[in-house]
């Protein structure tokens, strides 16, 4: 049995069903998850929730995933923080744009659950023991 995923993860997507499905997967894996349905809500929640990682849709109301990613990266102030784009966009330039905005990984929906959990597990394992939750 794998070790629980001890991360606080912000999941922001304007599709409630998609956001909740992803949150359920992450919670089953052991993560603590906060779901937000728009970018402004994600930035507000991050101030109180203090996530270790964020899974962001790119096309959200009130602030897109690019703006949220830049804000989260600045708010992390150099501490380890994982940013993952999870988007429905098939634009071939999108992975380059997400990398430029500070994302660590890019998935086109639907994200492969095993690959996504593998990335999150590797990130959690890379954190210093004092940071792990």
CORRAKA-V914763 format. One record per backbone hydrogen bond with DSSP energy under -0.5 kcal/mol. CO is the residue of the C=O (numbers start at 0). NH is the residue of the N-H. Records with the same first field share a line. If there is no record, write none. Layout:
CO = NH ; NH
This chain:
3 = 5
4 = 6
5 = 132
6 = 8 ; 31
7 = 51 ; 52
8 = 10 ; 33
9 = 11 ; 54
10 = 12 ; 35
11 = 56
13 = 15
14 = 18
15 = 19
16 = 20
17 = 21
18 = 22
19 = 23
20 = 24
21 = 25
22 = 26
23 = 27
24 = 28
25 = 30
26 = 29
28 = 4
30 = 32
31 = 8
33 = 10
35 = 12
37 = 41
38 = 42
39 = 43
40 = 44
41 = 45
42 = 46
43 = 47
44 = 47 ; 48
45 = 49
51 = 81
52 = 9
53 = 55 ; 83
54 = 11
55 = 85
57 = 59 ; 64
60 = 38 ; 39 ; 62
62 = 38
63 = 67
64 = 68
65 = 69
66 = 70
67 = 71
68 = 72
69 = 73
70 = 74
71 = 75
72 = 77
73 = 76
75 = 78
80 = 82
81 = 53
82 = 103 ; 104
83 = 55
84 = 106
86 = 108
90 = 93
92 = 96
93 = 97
94 = 98
95 = 99
96 = 100
97 = 102
98 = 101
104 = 84
106 = 86
110 = 112
111 = 115
112 = 116
113 = 117
114 = 118
115 = 119
116 = 120
117 = 121
118 = 122
119 = 123
120 = 124
121 = 125
122 = 125 ; 126
123 = 126
127 = 130 ; 131
